[in-house]
Amino acid sequence: MNVKKCNKMSALTDRVVLVVGATGGIGQAVVEQLQETGAKLVLAARSSDRLQALAAQLPSSVTVQIQPCDITQPQQVSELMQAIRSEHGQLDVLINAAGAGLLKPYQKITAAELDQMLNLNLKGCFYTTQQAAELMKEQQQGHICTVVGILGKHSMAMGSAYCAAKFGVVGFSKCMAEELKRYGIRFSLFYFGGVDTPFWDAVSLKIDRQKLLRPATAARFIRAALETDPHAVPLELSLMPDSHVFF
Ligand SMILES: NC(=O)c1ccc[n+]([C@@H]2O[C@H](COP(=O)([O-])OP(=O)(O)OC[C@H]3O[C@@H](n4cnc5c(N)ncnc54)[C@H](OP(=O)(O)O)[C@@H]3O)[C@@H](O)[C@H]2O)c1
């Protein structure tokens, strides 16, 4: 089958899609899904080398811009948005897939660890969402997808700092969604259970990674939400591995 003809069938063809955390386990899987759609990709994370390596793996037919950015720094997020404006003049989709894990007993969490959780998982996500929305408002449409995780709506022992950040993400996202719906900006929040990515390398909790979701499974779920009817809003989407299902 002609690949270009196939691309034209996607709702994402020629859409500018920013993936923040593009080099992560979930982010990379999303990029792999989106490369088939004809979307114009903007890849962001801190490590320039890893962004370049990821971009080099994409077929030459894919339009890709890489932009190193530390989302805990609002000035860098602003520079990221300016770079997108200069290159494309628009931003259609933001995928928030940057973050880190911390699961340990509440009394062992240091002030520095709490700061890191809130700065990255809560405030960093706030900055990207806030600033992407300004670009989207001008075009009166946009889709903001945030990989929250199931610990954005369920509690878990040892999740106090992580849940504090993730519950906060849900809170601000729902408020912004109310404020931005009149501009045609849709929000989707993804509540994944465990996904087998490098996220778990830094978490001192014994888990059977074979029982986690595959990153490709999570990414296909995100792609389906992005390709849904433009008048439909896939608001809150949960996907759990069958080994641990929350209701
Ligand atoms: N894995 C899971 O089980 C799971 C489940 C539910 C939800 N989530 C959430 O999904 C998101 C992605 O997780 P993942 O599993 O893909 O993690 P991952 O494989 O560890 O990837 C994390 C990504 O975030 C980027 N990043 C880290 N700090 C950053 C910063 N200050 N500025 C910009 N980018 C930064 C990393 O790149 P650099 O280091 O180069 O910056 C990397 O691209 C996180 O928010 C996580 O909480 C994960």
The ligand as a MOL file (V3000), in Angstrom:
LIG
                    3D

  0  0  0     0  0            999 V3000
M  V30 BEGIN CTAB
M  V30 COUNTS 48 52 0 0 0
M  V30 BEGIN ATOM
M  V30 1 N 5.7240 4.0940 33.5810 0
M  V30 2 C 4.6030 4.0380 34.2770 0
M  V30 3 O 4.2850 3.0300 34.9160 0
M  V30 4 C 3.6590 5.2080 34.2660 0
M  V30 5 C 2.3120 4.9640 34.5680 0
M  V30 6 C 1.4280 6.0160 34.5690 0
M  V30 7 C 1.8680 7.2910 34.3090 0
M  V30 8 N 3.1860 7.5070 34.0540 0 CHG=1
M  V30 9 C 3.5950 8.8810 33.7950 0
M  V30 10 O 3.9440 8.9770 32.4350 0
M  V30 11 C 4.9620 9.9680 32.2330 0
M  V30 12 C 6.0920 9.3380 31.4240 0
M  V30 13 O 6.5780 8.2320 32.1200 0
M  V30 14 P 7.5720 7.1610 31.4540 0
M  V30 15 O 7.2160 5.8680 32.0480 0
M  V30 16 O 7.6160 7.2990 29.9810 0 CHG=-1
M  V30 17 O 8.9460 7.6650 32.1020 0
M  V30 18 P 10.4640 7.6030 31.5320 0
M  V30 19 O 10.6260 6.4690 30.5990 0
M  V30 20 O 11.3470 7.6800 32.7290 0
M  V30 21 O 10.5930 8.9700 30.6820 0
M  V30 22 C 10.5690 10.2300 31.2930 0
M  V30 23 C 10.6950 11.3000 30.2120 0
M  V30 24 O 10.5930 12.5870 30.8530 0
M  V30 25 C 11.6990 13.4050 30.4270 0
M  V30 26 N 11.9980 14.3540 31.4920 0
M  V30 27 C 12.3770 14.1030 32.7720 0
M  V30 28 N 12.5890 15.2500 33.4340 0
M  V30 29 C 12.3380 16.2570 32.5490 0
M  V30 30 C 12.3890 17.6660 32.6180 0
M  V30 31 N 12.7600 18.3010 33.7660 0
M  V30 32 N 12.0710 18.3820 31.5250 0
M  V30 33 C 11.6980 17.7590 30.3790 0
M  V30 34 N 11.6230 16.4410 30.2440 0
M  V30 35 C 11.9420 15.6880 31.3270 0
M  V30 36 C 12.8250 12.3890 30.1770 0
M  V30 37 O 13.8340 12.8810 29.3230 0
M  V30 38 P 15.1380 13.6770 29.9060 0
M  V30 39 O 15.6040 12.9140 31.0950 0
M  V30 40 O 16.1010 13.7080 28.7680 0
M  V30 41 O 14.6490 15.0360 30.2370 0
M  V30 42 C 12.0300 11.2900 29.4650 0
M  V30 43 O 11.8250 11.6560 28.1200 0
M  V30 44 C 5.3400 10.4540 33.6410 0
M  V30 45 O 4.6440 11.6420 33.9310 0
M  V30 46 C 4.8300 9.3410 34.5450 0
M  V30 47 O 4.4970 9.8380 35.8280 0
M  V30 48 C 4.0820 6.4930 33.9960 0
M  V30 END ATOM
M  V30 BEGIN BOND
M  V30 1 1 1 2
M  V30 2 2 2 3
M  V30 3 1 2 4
M  V30 4 1 4 5
M  V30 5 2 4 48
M  V30 6 2 5 6
M  V30 7 1 6 7
M  V30 8 2 7 8
M  V30 9 1 8 9
M  V30 10 1 8 48
M  V30 11 1 9 10
M  V30 12 1 9 46
M  V30 13 1 10 11
M  V30 14 1 11 12
M  V30 15 1 11 44
M  V30 16 1 12 13
M  V30 17 1 13 14
M  V30 18 2 14 15
M  V30 19 1 14 16
M  V30 20 1 14 17
M  V30 21 1 17 18
M  V30 22 2 18 19
M  V30 23 1 18 20
M  V30 24 1 18 21
M  V30 25 1 21 22
M  V30 26 1 22 23
M  V30 27 1 23 24
M  V30 28 1 23 42
M  V30 29 1 24 25
M  V30 30 1 25 26
M  V30 31 1 25 36
M  V30 32 1 26 27
M  V30 33 1 26 35
M  V30 34 2 27 28
M  V30 35 1 28 29
M  V30 36 1 29 30
M  V30 37 2 29 35
M  V30 38 1 30 31
M  V30 39 2 30 32
M  V30 40 1 32 33
M  V30 41 2 33 34
M  V30 42 1 34 35
M  V30 43 1 36 37
M  V30 44 1 36 42
M  V30 45 1 37 38
M  V30 46 2 38 39
M  V30 47 1 38 40
M  V30 48 1 38 41
M  V30 49 1 42 43
M  V30 50 1 44 45
M  V30 51 1 44 46
M  V30 52 1 46 47
M  V30 END BOND
M  V30 END CTAB
M  END
